């Protein structure tokens, strides 16, 4: 069952496009960036649910400091990804990439830059600062538009008093997790609760269309 994502039609379309290209034999790489709670993991979940007929690789990468020669390790990672993609393509999801140890991040980034016509879709999700990925295309996931934020709040929190609803929408600033957390906090404390935002889930400004995702890296034969 695919997760319901409010206000992410463009981003979902981009996920479908990347998966389609990987199924056709091209390799695509994209780094999703955004604030905590903005929906990076939810978008990876959506991609996994839409990867019909493909293998999905998702898990912890922890090579550690004693991983050996970084180029040999990266070639091993590249070989593994290519092998797993042989039948129907591969979707590889690396969530919380900013927490990767240096050896793991290095190996994955080198492999990402060397992917060719392998049928691999490699998606990273990371906060800023952290996980520098020079040369790889990135897309910054911003806050929901006001109308979409209101729909999400109504769907998750139900009917709230008008004043409380406006306050939650204003403080959350389009951050999906903040909308849920703040509505829970406000309803448990009452509308006179502490006014400060939840720093660990507060979001940024609105994003542009996912169709302008900084030229997603596509590697494959001409015409793909």
C-alpha positions in Angstrom: 0.0 0.0 0.0 1.4 3.4 -1.0 1.7 6.1 1.6 -0.5 9.2 1.2 1.6 12.3 0.7 -0.1 15.6 0.9 1.1 18.3 -1.5 3.8 16.2 -3.1 2.3 15.4 -6.5 5.4 16.8 -8.4 7.8 14.9 -6.2 5.8 11.6 -6.6 5.9 12.1 -10.4 9.6 12.5 -10.2 10.0 9.2 -8.3 7.9 7.4 -10.9 10.1 8.9 -13.7 13.3 7.8 -12.0 12.0 4.3 -11.5 10.8 4.0 -15.1 14.3 5.0 -16.4 16.0 2.5 -14.1 13.6 -0.3 -15.4 14.7 0.7 -18.9 18.4 0.2 -18.1 19.6 3.7 -17.2 21.0 4.6 -13.9 19.8 7.6 -12.0 21.0 9.3 -8.8 19.4 12.0 -6.6 20.1 13.5 -3.2 17.0 14.7 -1.4 17.8 17.4 1.2 15.6 19.1 3.7 14.9 19.9 7.3 13.9 17.3 9.9 10.3 16.2 9.5 9.9 17.7 6.1 9.1 14.4 4.4 12.3 12.9 3.0 11.8 9.5 4.5 8.1 9.5 3.5 9.2 10.2 -0.1 11.7 7.3 0.0 8.8 5.1 1.4 6.7 6.2 -1.6 9.5 5.3 -4.0 9.8 1.9 -2.5 6.1 1.3 -2.7 6.1 2.2 -6.4 9.1 0.1 -7.4 7.0 -2.7 -8.8 9.1 -5.5 -10.4 12.3 -4.0 -9.0 14.6 -5.1 -6.2 14.6 -2.7 -3.3 17.7 -2.4 -1.2 17.3 -0.3 1.9 19.2 -0.6 5.2 22.2 0.4 7.2 25.6 1.0 5.6 28.4 0.8 8.1 31.8 -0.1 6.7 33.7 1.5 9.5 37.2 2.9 9.6 38.9 -0.5 8.7 37.0 -1.0 5.5 40.3 -1.1 3.4 41.2 0.7 0.2 38.3 3.1 -0.5 38.4 2.6 -4.3 38.4 -1.1 -4.0 35.5 -0.9 -1.6 33.6 1.4 -3.8 34.1 -0.9 -6.8 32.8 -3.7 -4.7 29.7 -1.6 -3.9 29.3 -0.7 -7.6 29.6 -4.4 -8.6 27.0 -5.4 -6.0 24.5 -2.8 -7.1 24.9 -3.7 -10.8 24.5 -7.4 -10.0 21.3 -6.8 -8.0 19.9 -4.7 -10.8 20.3 -7.4 -13.5 16.7 -8.6 -13.3 14.2 -5.7 -13.5 16.3 -3.0 -12.0 17.3 -1.9 -8.5 16.1 0.8 -6.2 18.7 1.6 -3.5 17.5 3.9 -0.7 20.0 5.5 1.7 18.1 7.4 4.4 19.7 9.6 7.0 22.8 9.8 4.8 24.2 12.6 7.1 24.8 9.9 9.7 26.9 7.6 7.5 30.4 7.0 8.7 33.0 8.5 6.4 34.0 5.2 4.8 30.5 4.2 3.9 29.6 7.7 2.5 32.8 7.7 0.5 32.2 4.3 -1.0 28.6 5.0 -1.9 29.4 8.4 -3.5 32.2 7.0 -5.6 29.9 4.2 -6.7 27.1 6.7 -7.5 29.4 8.6 -9.8 30.5 5.5 -11.6 27.1 4.0 -12.3 26.4 3.7 -16.0 23.7 1.8 -17.9 23.1 -0.5 -14.9 19.4 -0.1 -14.2 20.0 1.4 -10.7 18.0 4.2 -9.1 20.1 5.4 -6.1 18.3 7.8 -3.8 19.9 9.5 -0.8 18.1 11.5 1.9 20.0 13.9 4.1 19.8 16.9 6.3 22.0 20.0 6.0 24.7 20.3 7.0 26.1 16.9 6.4 26.7 14.4 3.6 28.5 16.7 1.1 27.9 15.2 -2.4 29.6 17.4 -4.9 28.8 16.6 -8.5 25.6 14.7 -7.7 22.2 16.3 -8.5 20.2 17.4 -5.5 16.6 18.4 -4.8 15.6 20.4 -1.7 12.3 19.3 -0.2 10.6 22.4 1.2 7.5 23.0 3.3 4.0 22.3 2.1 2.0 25.1 0.5 -0.6 26.6 2.9 -3.5 24.8 1.3 -1.8 21.4 1.4 -0.7 22.0 5.0 -4.3 22.8 6.0 -5.5 19.6 4.3 -2.9 17.5 6.2 -3.8 19.1 9.5 -7.5 18.5 9.0 -6.9 14.9 8.0 -4.7 14.1 11.0 -6.0 16.3 13.8 -9.6 16.5 12.9 -11.7 19.6 13.7 -9.7 22.1 15.8 -10.8 25.5 17.2 -10.2 28.2 14.6 -7.7 30.1 16.6 -5.7 26.9 17.5 -5.8 25.7 13.9 -4.4 29.0 12.6 -1.7 29.0 15.3 -0.6 25.4 14.5 -0.4 26.2 10.8 1.6 29.3 11.4 4.1 27.7 13.7 4.6 24.6 11.6 5.4 26.6 8.5 4.5 23.8 6.2 6.6 21.1 7.9 4.5 17.9 7.9 5.8 16.4 11.1 5.6 19.7 12.9 1.9 20.0 11.9 1.2 16.7 13.6 3.4 17.2 16.6 2.2 20.7 17.3 -1.5 19.8 16.9 -0.9 17.0 19.4 0.9 19.3 21.8 -1.7 22.1 21.5 -4.7 19.8 22.0 -3.1 18.1 25.0 -2.2 21.5 26.7 -5.0 23.6 25.3 -4.8 26.6 23.1 -3.0 28.5 25.8 0.0 26.1 25.7 3.6 27.3 25.3 3.9 29.2 22.0 7.4 28.1 21.0 7.8 25.9 17.9 9.3 22.4 18.2 12.9 23.1 17.1 13.6 19.5 16.2 10.8 19.3 13.6 10.4 22.9 12.4 10.6 23.3 8.6 11.7 25.7 6.0 10.1 27.6 3.1 8.0 26.3 0.3 9.7 24.3 -2.4 9.4 24.6 -6.2 8.2 21.9 -8.5 10.0 18.6 -8.4 10.2 18.7 -12.1 13.1 21.2 -11.6 15.0 18.8 -9.5 18.4 20.1 -10.6 18.7 17.8 -13.6 18.6 14.3 -12.1 21.7 12.4 -13.1 20.9 9.9 -15.8 23.4 7.5 -17.2 22.7 5.1 -19.9 22.7 4.6 -23.6 21.7 7.5 -25.9 17.9 8.1 -25.9 17.4 6.9 -22.3 
